[in-house]
Amino acid sequence: MNHNKTPLWTALQSYAKDEITPFHTPGHKLKPGAFISLEEVLGKAFFALDPSDEISSVEFNNDFETALKQAEGLAANLFGAQDSLFLVNGTTGGLHYLLMPTTGYVIIPRFSHQAVYSGLMLSEGREIYLPTSYDLEWAIPLPPSIEQIEESLKGKAKQAIVLTHPTYYGTVPDLEKICNLAHKNGTMVFADEAHGGHFAFSKRLPQTALECGADAVVQSTHKTLGSFTQTSMLHSSNSEWFSKIVQAKSVLQTTSPSLVFLGVLDEVRRVLASKGVDLMERAIELADCCATQLSQIKGVEVLPKNLQSDPTKVVFSLRELGITGIELEFLLRKDYNIQLELSDYYSVLALITLGDTEESITRLVWAIRDLVQRISYENCRPLPKFKLNIPDLPPNILGLKNAFYTDKEIIPLQKAKGRISGSFLTPYPPGVPVIVPGEEFTSDIIEYLLWCSHINWTVRGLMEGKSVSVLKENNAFSRNLR
Ligand SMILES: Cc1ncc(COP(=O)(O)O)c(C=O)c1O
């Protein structure tokens, strides 16, 4: 395939060059007009490249629909898929299209992104949760083990497994083995590869989910590969399921996707096809250099390699100096004008991509050295251990979808024992829900959440006055479904 071509990006530019008098949407009519500040910041070109896709025309050489299909075909070829789709609602949208057609049991790790849960809410599928195990030293969630997957596949037929590949921290499950195991059981494997779009461009990174045998994957091209925010790609190697995905997309996606965003995905693909390997090699070298230099600073710990298969995610901690990751993120922003990707109790994550330079790495390392020097060793004590005594998964009474459609009321958490949750309650970080809609509040869960709140650990979903959303009792709909 000729990867120098950019069918969509070229078609868009050609429409802009024609300087047509537009009596069509969008309302800005392809020029800034009264929007002076937008022109100053974005320039004229951004407007000219933003026609709606409804004016697609074969006769006049701006057949955006065909151009998009060709662009997606080139992406499929580059990423080793049978079919690909360009997405304008991020990996969130892609996971929704992937999961909406499910009708059977779907296995998901409990720490899955909320888009996996909401995808299942849109479907006829029924979720089966894999409890989360943690690395206790770093308090980070780990991908499910082969044994966990083996166990979950026993019994009733399972339609699919959805795995996060990699986790936010760069840890990957043994996906090749999992795919073999699942396929033997007639179960599809879908990968949430939101943070792994760059894997295709280096042998020093984990294999891609498609290489491991996944049926379909969704990647946030915007997160690790440089396209505009909200643009993602879905790649599939399962043509039967792909036709269902396309159907779901036609139901859920806007009928006016941004052609600029889709065109940018096309151009990003062209650049990656010719330079992706070199760009990624450089990013990995920068990340290695960053991790090495950080680990040489007294008081700084870097996440060990056995926990981190993706070197571009540099996770480090100043816990020996008594500084939480959350404090570190704040100090770097306040005193050094540096913003990190993520922080938790122990650690922070600096994401290194093809957009980084030696200067950005030098700045970060310099800032950490400076910060460590400012801290007086005599006065600092290591951080106390983080208690991760998370209770067992509570009884599951109703599926996510049925819980979503059932009327709710707000009550004090203390009075919730035996009631069915109407929302997710998620201590953050690490962002693993303790209870999800449709599950029953147990004494353990209530005590744990009260403790989290007592120590000021943010619990997403816990409302003012420590109240929670529960399903209304005497709700005919929910009773029928029990
Ligand atoms: C693991 C994971 N999956 C999916 C998503 C959703 O991706 P997007 O922002 O592209 O919709 C995210 C976003 O942070 C994520 O972390």
The ligand as an ORCA input file, in Angstrom:
! r2SCAN-3c Opt
* xyz 0 1
  C      -7.858      2.825     30.176
  C      -8.672      3.848     29.433
  N      -9.589      3.447     28.558
  C     -10.349      4.306     27.855
  C     -10.206      5.667     28.026
  C     -11.064      6.612     27.242
  O     -10.295      7.183     26.222
  P     -10.717      8.516     25.457
  O     -10.312      9.658     26.328
  O      -9.934      8.449     24.187
  O     -12.184      8.468     25.234
  C      -9.252      6.151     28.938
  C      -9.093      7.597     29.151
  O      -8.428      8.080     30.006
  C      -8.472      5.221     29.667
  O      -7.576      5.631     30.576
*
